[in-house]
Amino acid sequence: MMNGLPSDGVSQENSIYCMKGARWPLMIDPQFQANKWIRNIEAKNSFRILNFKDSKFQIDMKACLMQGIPVLI
């Protein structure tokens, strides 16, 4: 496994699209493989985990966007 993802071709292609794509990725992740992978990759970048139910979600999201901090919702 590479940083939490299986080493099959589809997973490798998808990881390239996520990391090198021009737009932000939307991941549907029923097995939580992408979640684990993102957490491993972004750990060094001080990423934030936000939840829509958080009372300060909008404020935190705006701060992350302005500072270029990766966000996992």
C-alpha positions as a printed NumPy array, in Angstrom:
array([[  0.   ,   0.   ,   0.   ],
       [  1.213,   3.479,  -0.811],
       [  0.459,   5.948,   1.983],
       [ -2.738,   4.058,   2.833],
       [ -3.965,   3.354,  -0.723],
       [ -3.916,  -0.045,  -2.424],
       [ -1.227,  -0.389,  -5.079],
       [ -3.598,  -1.254,  -7.954],
       [ -3.605,   0.813, -11.14 ],
       [ -6.953,   2.52 , -10.535],
       [ -5.888,   3.754,  -7.084],
       [ -2.603,   5.038,  -8.489],
       [ -4.37 ,   6.899, -11.317],
       [ -6.898,   8.415,  -8.937],
       [ -4.155,   9.592,  -6.584],
       [ -2.411,  11.319,  -9.501],
       [ -5.67 ,  13.054, -10.5  ],
       [ -6.158,  14.226,  -6.915],
       [ -2.638,  15.552,  -6.44 ],
       [ -1.956,  16.981,  -9.92 ],
       [ -5.438,  17.983, -11.067],
       [ -6.32 ,  21.612, -11.732],
       [ -9.435,  21.409,  -9.545],
       [-10.109,  20.173,  -6.037],
       [-11.107,  16.518,  -5.826],
       [-14.47 ,  15.21 ,  -4.66 ],
       [-14.038,  11.725,  -3.256],
       [-16.802,   9.245,  -2.513],
       [-15.088,   6.928,  -0.084],
       [-17.27 ,   4.14 ,   1.405],
       [-14.235,   2.093,   2.527],
       [-12.34 ,   5.121,   3.98 ],
       [ -9.236,   4.357,   1.889],
       [ -9.054,   7.89 ,   0.473],
       [ -9.651,   9.359,   3.938],
       [ -6.66 ,   7.47 ,   5.343],
       [ -4.547,   8.381,   2.312],
       [ -5.366,  12.113,   2.549],
       [ -4.587,  12.123,   6.276],
       [ -1.175,  10.525,   5.593],
       [ -0.334,  12.846,   2.689],
       [ -1.47 ,  16.103,   4.309],
       [ -0.165,  15.431,   7.843],
       [  2.974,  17.438,   7.079],
       [  0.887,  20.413,   5.826],
       [ -1.025,  21.047,   9.07 ],
       [ -4.34 ,  20.252,   7.404],
       [ -7.649,  20.841,   9.19 ],
       [-10.535,  18.43 ,   9.611],
       [-13.846,  20.288,   9.596],
       [-17.412,  19.134,  10.144],
       [-20.528,  20.867,   8.838],
       [-22.031,  20.611,  12.344],
       [-19.248,  22.697,  13.912],
       [-20.52 ,  26.048,  15.12 ],
       [-17.441,  27.805,  13.678],
       [-17.41 ,  25.885,  10.366],
       [-17.813,  28.942,   8.142],
       [-15.179,  30.958,   9.998],
       [-12.692,  28.067,  10.032],
       [-13.276,  27.274,   6.344],
       [-12.746,  30.906,   5.361],
       [ -9.511,  31.075,   7.381],
       [ -8.208,  27.882,   5.787],
       [ -9.018,  29.122,   2.29 ],
       [ -7.336,  32.458,   2.89 ],
       [ -4.2  ,  30.829,   4.314],
       [ -4.021,  27.947,   1.821],
       [ -4.462,  25.283,   4.473],
       [ -5.76 ,  21.898,   3.194],
       [ -9.218,  20.942,   4.523],
       [-10.849,  17.556,   4.954],
       [-14.623,  17.766,   5.487]])
